[in-house]
Amino acid sequence: MKTARMKHASLFSGLLSLLYVAVPAAQIPASEVDAHIAAARAAAGQDYRATFVNLCLPAGGGGRGAAGRGAGAPAAAGRAGAGRGAPAAGGTAPATPDRSGWYASPYKVFDNLYWLGTRQHSSWALRTSEGVIIIDTNFAWATQPEIIDGLTTLGLNPRDIKYVIISHAHGDHDQGAAELQRRFGAKVVMGAPDWESTLQRPATAAGGVPKRDIAVGAEGSSVTLGDTTVTIVATPGHTAGTLSYVFPVKDQGRTVMVAYSGGTLTGAFGTDGARWDEYAASQRKIAKVAADAGATVVLSNHSEYDGAYTKARLVTAKREVGENHPFIAGADAVQRYFTVMSECAMASKLRLGAK
């Protein structure tokens, strides 16, 4: 079985490579669609190939995945996420998938930022002088082993969690919010439109339903805890209430700015041109905020997009003198990430004839 999986992975990797280099960079685009794809490909380079493939290559409607499900998630995880945390048939939460397919150890990736993700989905802990801010919470079945136990393993106290900021209301990112709110008194922050959808869930939804706390409107907001401020940017598109962030972390005492992408896939947009335009505009919006802040790190809530699962483990390796931090990509690379997202959105909109 292992050999078969390796062969399939090799074939898939080879296919991606062929698709990725199918059009030479120097070729003149034959249409507007080609022009946007060429711009996205150039921006992606080798850094953001998965983002390019998922968003730019057609697969049944503009993007490769359905909104709300992260590619690469275990089958059971995908079912839970696709339903935005809804229970399985019969009103009970879906069974936890085999731990061997998703569990990952927690890692300290910056002086004050910790990765608490599964192999597919990311949760982050931002330590401040007055407590901890959790960014995204993964599926309900990952809350205890990845977030709560993960904090303890890394020497942090879960009772210090003061805020839980949710990028968007899909089960693979928000199912742990209610538990952290109930057990530790954390304030839950979410985009106002996503709060509305969250509060309509049945009480038996996986992870439960959090009580409404802090709703962020279209103008954005910020959360300040002790010595740290997270700038919250409303970036509707993936969901109506998707939030992205810019915040500082420390690398060996040096301040580094992070840009956090709140939502990626576009598979549910179809021919709704307004949604494509909104999504692209949101990427340009967070890109500008990131540029103004001098962000040199880009993070996501899916490891396939920012390489978090791999990079987190690389952080533990000894850095040679002058060698950069695995997560620090540079200001240009951060901007290229958002360019991939906006250019792919425009290509998909045109390809589908969306108005």
C-alpha positions as CSV (number, residue, x, y, z in Angstrom):
1,M,0.0,0.0,0.0
2,K,2.8,2.4,0.9
3,T,4.5,1.7,-2.4
4,A,1.3,2.4,-4.3
5,R,0.8,5.7,-2.5
6,M,4.3,6.7,-3.3
7,K,3.8,5.9,-7.0
8,H,0.5,7.9,-7.0
9,A,2.2,10.8,-5.3
10,S,5.0,10.7,-7.8
11,L,2.6,10.6,-10.7
12,F,0.6,13.5,-9.3
13,S,3.7,15.6,-8.7
14,G,4.8,15.0,-12.2
15,L,1.4,16.0,-13.6
16,L,1.5,19.2,-11.6
17,S,4.9,20.0,-13.0
18,L,3.7,19.5,-16.6
19,L,0.7,21.6,-16.0
20,Y,2.7,24.3,-14.3
21,V,5.2,24.8,-17.0
22,A,2.8,24.2,-19.9
23,V,3.0,27.8,-21.1
24,P,6.5,29.3,-21.3
25,A,6.8,32.6,-19.4
26,A,7.9,34.4,-22.5
27,Q,4.8,33.4,-24.6
28,I,2.4,36.2,-25.4
29,P,-1.0,35.5,-23.9
30,A,-3.7,34.7,-26.5
31,S,-6.5,36.1,-24.3
32,E,-7.4,37.9,-21.1
33,V,-7.7,34.6,-19.4
34,D,-4.2,33.6,-20.5
35,A,-2.9,37.0,-19.4
36,H,-4.2,36.5,-15.8
37,I,-3.0,33.0,-15.6
38,A,0.5,34.0,-16.9
39,A,0.6,36.8,-14.2
40,A,-0.4,34.3,-11.5
41,R,2.1,31.7,-12.7
42,A,4.9,34.3,-12.6
43,A,3.9,35.5,-9.1
44,A,3.7,31.9,-7.8
45,G,7.1,30.9,-8.9
46,Q,8.2,27.7,-7.0
47,D,6.9,29.1,-3.7
48,Y,3.1,29.0,-4.3
49,R,2.6,26.2,-6.7
50,A,-0.2,24.6,-4.8
51,T,-2.1,27.9,-4.5
52,F,-1.7,28.4,-8.3
53,V,-2.9,24.9,-9.1
54,N,-5.9,25.0,-6.7
55,L,-7.1,28.4,-7.9
56,C,-6.0,28.8,-11.5
57,L,-6.5,25.4,-13.1
58,P,-10.1,24.6,-14.0
59,A,-11.8,21.7,-12.3
60,G,-15.5,21.9,-12.4
61,G,-16.0,25.6,-11.8
62,G,-13.0,27.9,-11.5
63,G,-11.3,26.5,-8.5
64,R,-10.2,22.9,-7.6
65,G,-12.0,22.7,-4.2
66,A,-15.4,23.4,-2.8
67,A,-15.6,26.3,-0.4
68,G,-15.3,25.0,3.1
69,R,-13.1,22.0,2.5
70,G,-9.4,22.0,2.5
71,A,-7.7,19.9,-0.1
72,G,-5.7,17.1,1.5
73,A,-7.9,16.7,4.5
74,P,-8.8,13.2,5.6
75,A,-12.1,12.0,4.2
76,A,-14.0,12.3,7.5
77,A,-12.5,15.8,8.1
78,G,-13.7,16.9,4.7
79,R,-17.3,15.8,5.4
80,A,-17.3,17.7,8.7
81,G,-15.8,20.8,7.2
82,A,-18.0,20.9,4.1
83,G,-21.1,21.1,6.2
84,R,-19.7,24.0,8.2
85,G,-19.6,21.9,11.3
86,A,-23.0,20.3,10.8
87,P,-23.5,16.9,12.5
88,A,-23.6,13.7,10.6
89,A,-26.9,12.0,9.7
90,G,-28.8,11.2,12.9
91,G,-27.8,14.4,14.7
92,T,-24.5,13.2,16.1
93,A,-21.0,14.7,15.4
94,P,-18.9,12.8,12.8
95,A,-16.4,10.2,14.1
96,T,-12.9,11.3,14.5
97,P,-10.7,10.2,11.6
98,D,-7.7,8.0,12.2
99,R,-5.2,10.0,14.2
100,S,-2.3,8.7,12.2
101,G,-3.6,10.6,9.2
102,W,-3.7,14.1,10.7
103,Y,-2.0,14.4,14.1
104,A,1.1,16.6,14.2
105,S,3.3,17.7,17.1
106,P,3.1,21.4,18.1
107,Y,6.0,23.7,17.3
108,K,7.4,27.1,18.4
109,V,8.0,28.9,15.1
110,F,8.9,32.4,16.4
111,D,9.8,33.7,19.8
112,N,6.0,34.3,20.5
113,L,4.2,32.4,17.8
114,Y,3.3,28.7,18.0
115,W,1.9,26.3,15.4
116,L,-0.8,24.0,16.7
117,G,-2.0,22.5,13.5
118,T,-2.8,19.1,12.1
119,R,-0.9,18.1,9.0
120,Q,-3.6,19.7,6.8
121,H,-5.0,22.6,8.8
122,S,-3.4,25.2,11.0
123,S,-4.2,26.8,14.3
124,W,-1.8,29.4,15.8
125,A,-1.1,30.7,19.3
126,L,0.2,34.3,19.5
127,R,1.7,34.9,23.0
128,T,1.5,38.4,24.4
129,S,2.5,40.1,27.6
130,E,-1.1,39.6,28.9
131,G,-2.1,36.2,27.5
132,V,-2.6,34.2,24.4
133,I,-4.5,34.8,21.2
134,I,-5.6,31.7,19.2
135,I,-6.0,32.2,15.5
136,D,-8.3,29.5,14.0
137,T,-9.3,26.4,15.9
138,N,-9.4,23.4,13.4
139,F,-12.0,20.6,13.7
140,A,-13.6,19.8,17.0
141,W,-11.7,16.5,17.4
142,A,-8.4,18.4,17.1
143,T,-9.1,21.0,19.8
144,Q,-7.9,18.9,22.8
145,P,-4.9,17.1,21.2
146,E,-3.6,19.9,19.0
147,I,-4.5,23.2,20.7
148,I,-5.0,22.5,24.4
149,D,-2.4,19.7,24.8
150,G,-0.2,21.4,22.3
151,L,0.0,24.6,24.4
152,T,0.8,22.6,27.5
153,T,3.6,20.7,25.6
154,L,5.1,24.0,24.6
155,G,5.0,25.4,28.1
156,L,2.0,27.6,27.8
157,N,-1.2,27.5,29.9
158,P,-4.5,27.1,28.0
159,R,-6.1,29.2,30.7
160,D,-4.2,32.1,29.4
161,I,-6.2,32.1,26.2
162,K,-8.0,35.5,26.1
163,Y,-9.1,35.7,22.4
164,V,-9.9,33.2,19.7
165,I,-10.0,34.9,16.3
166,I,-11.7,32.9,13.5
167,S,-10.8,33.6,9.9
168,H,-14.1,32.2,8.6
169,A,-17.0,30.1,9.6
170,H,-16.1,26.7,8.1
171,G,-15.8,23.6,10.3
172,D,-12.1,23.0,9.5
173,H,-11.3,26.4,11.2
174,D,-14.0,27.2,13.8
175,Q,-15.3,24.0,15.4
176,G,-13.0,24.4,18.5
177,A,-14.1,27.9,19.2
178,A,-17.1,27.0,21.5
179,E,-14.9,24.7,23.6
180,L,-12.2,27.3,24.1
181,Q,-14.8,29.9,25.0
182,R,-16.6,27.6,27.4
183,R,-13.6,26.1,29.2
184,F,-11.3,29.2,29.4
185,G,-13.6,32.2,29.0
186,A,-11.9,33.2,25.7
187,K,-13.6,36.0,23.7
188,V,-14.4,34.7,20.1
189,V,-13.9,37.2,17.3
190,M,-15.5,36.5,13.9
191,G,-16.7,38.5,10.9
192,A,-20.3,39.7,11.4
193,P,-21.8,37.8,8.4
194,D,-20.1,34.6,9.6
195,W,-21.5,35.0,13.1
196,E,-25.0,34.9,11.6
197,S,-24.4,31.6,9.8
198,T,-22.6,30.2,12.9
199,L,-25.5,31.0,15.2
200,Q,-28.0,29.2,12.9
201,R,-26.2,25.9,13.5
202,P,-28.1,23.2,15.5
203,A,-27.0,22.7,19.1
204,T,-25.7,19.3,18.1
205,A,-23.2,20.7,15.6
206,A,-19.7,19.3,16.0
207,G,-17.9,21.3,18.6
208,G,-21.0,23.1,19.7
209,V,-22.1,26.7,18.9
210,P,-20.2,29.5,20.6
211,K,-22.0,32.4,22.2
212,R,-21.9,35.6,20.1
213,D,-19.0,37.7,21.2
214,I,-17.1,40.2,19.0
215,A,-18.3,40.8,15.5
216,V,-16.0,42.5,12.9
217,G,-17.7,44.6,10.3
218,A,-16.7,45.5,6.7
219,E,-14.4,48.3,8.0
220,G,-12.2,45.8,9.9
221,S,-11.0,46.2,13.4
222,S,-8.1,45.2,15.7
223,V,-7.5,43.2,18.8
224,T,-4.9,44.4,21.3
225,L,-3.7,42.2,24.1
226,G,-0.9,43.5,26.2
227,D,2.0,44.4,24.0
228,T,0.6,43.0,20.8
229,T,-2.0,44.3,18.3
230,V,-3.6,42.2,15.6
231,T,-4.9,44.3,12.8
232,I,-8.0,42.6,11.4
233,V,-8.9,43.2,7.7
234,A,-12.3,42.2,6.4
235,T,-11.6,40.2,3.2
236,P,-15.0,38.8,2.1
237,G,-15.0,36.3,-0.7
238,H,-14.3,32.8,0.5
239,T,-17.2,33.5,2.9
240,A,-19.1,36.7,3.4
241,G,-17.3,37.3,6.7
242,T,-13.8,36.1,6.0
243,L,-11.1,37.9,8.0
244,S,-7.4,38.3,7.3
245,Y,-4.7,39.7,9.7
246,V,-1.5,41.6,10.0
247,F,0.4,41.3,13.3
248,P,4.0,41.4,14.7
249,V,6.0,38.4,15.9
250,K,9.6,38.2,17.2
251,D,12.5,36.3,15.6
252,Q,15.3,36.2,18.1
253,G,14.1,39.5,19.5
254,R,13.7,41.2,16.1
255,T,10.2,42.3,15.1
256,V,8.8,40.6,12.0
257,M,5.4,41.4,10.5
258,V,3.1,38.6,9.5
259,A,0.3,38.7,6.9
260,Y,-2.4,36.0,7.4
261,S,-4.6,35.0,4.6
262,G,-8.1,34.1,5.9
263,G,-9.7,32.2,3.0
264,T,-8.5,30.7,-0.2
265,L,-10.7,28.5,-2.3
266,T,-13.2,29.9,-4.8
267,G,-15.1,26.7,-5.9
268,A,-18.6,28.0,-5.0
269,F,-18.6,31.2,-7.0
270,G,-19.9,29.8,-10.3
271,T,-21.0,32.6,-12.7
272,D,-21.6,35.1,-9.9
273,G,-19.3,37.9,-11.1
274,A,-19.8,40.0,-8.1
275,R,-18.3,37.3,-5.8
276,W,-15.3,36.9,-8.1
277,D,-14.8,40.7,-8.0
278,E,-15.2,40.9,-4.3
279,Y,-12.7,38.1,-3.7
280,A,-10.1,39.7,-6.0
281,A,-10.6,43.1,-4.4
282,S,-10.2,41.5,-0.9
283,Q,-6.8,40.1,-2.0
284,R,-5.6,43.5,-3.2
285,K,-6.9,45.0,0.1
286,I,-5.0,42.7,2.4
287,A,-1.9,43.0,0.1
288,K,-1.9,46.7,0.6
289,V,-2.2,46.5,4.3
290,A,0.6,43.9,4.4
291,A,2.8,46.1,2.2
292,D,2.2,49.2,4.4
293,A,3.1,47.1,7.4
294,G,6.2,45.7,5.8
295,A,5.1,42.1,6.2
296,T,7.7,39.5,5.2
297,V,5.8,36.4,6.4
298,V,2.7,35.0,4.9
299,L,0.6,32.5,6.8
300,S,-2.6,30.6,6.0
301,N,-5.0,28.2,7.7
302,H,-4.1,25.4,5.3
303,S,-0.6,23.9,5.3
304,E,-0.7,23.2,1.5
305,Y,-0.7,27.0,0.9
306,D,2.0,28.3,3.3
307,G,3.9,25.0,3.9
308,A,3.4,25.4,7.7
309,Y,3.6,21.7,8.5
310,T,7.0,21.4,6.8
311,K,8.4,24.8,7.8
312,A,7.4,24.3,11.5
313,R,9.6,21.3,11.6
314,L,12.5,23.1,9.8
315,V,12.5,25.8,12.5
316,T,13.9,23.3,15.0
317,A,16.9,22.7,12.8
318,K,20.0,24.7,13.6
319,R,20.2,27.9,11.5
320,E,23.6,28.7,10.0
321,V,24.9,32.3,10.4
322,G,23.1,34.5,7.9
323,E,20.5,31.9,7.1
324,N,16.9,33.2,7.1
325,H,14.0,31.8,9.1
326,P,12.0,29.2,7.2
327,F,8.8,31.3,7.4
328,I,10.4,34.6,6.5
329,A,9.9,34.9,2.7
330,G,10.4,38.6,2.2
331,A,8.1,41.5,1.4
332,D,8.0,40.7,-2.4
333,A,7.1,37.1,-1.7
334,V,4.2,38.1,0.5
335,Q,2.9,40.4,-2.3
336,R,3.3,37.6,-4.8
337,Y,1.1,35.3,-2.8
338,F,-1.9,37.7,-2.9
339,T,-1.2,38.4,-6.6
340,V,-1.6,34.7,-7.3
341,M,-5.0,34.7,-5.6
342,S,-6.4,37.8,-7.3
343,E,-5.1,36.9,-10.8
344,C,-6.4,33.4,-10.6
345,A,-9.8,34.8,-9.5
346,M,-9.9,37.0,-12.5
347,A,-8.9,34.2,-14.8
348,S,-11.6,31.9,-13.4
349,K,-14.3,34.7,-13.7
350,L,-13.5,35.2,-17.3
351,R,-13.2,31.5,-18.1
352,L,-16.7,30.9,-16.6
353,G,-18.2,33.9,-18.4
354,A,-19.3,35.4,-15.0
355,K,-20.9,38.8,-15.2
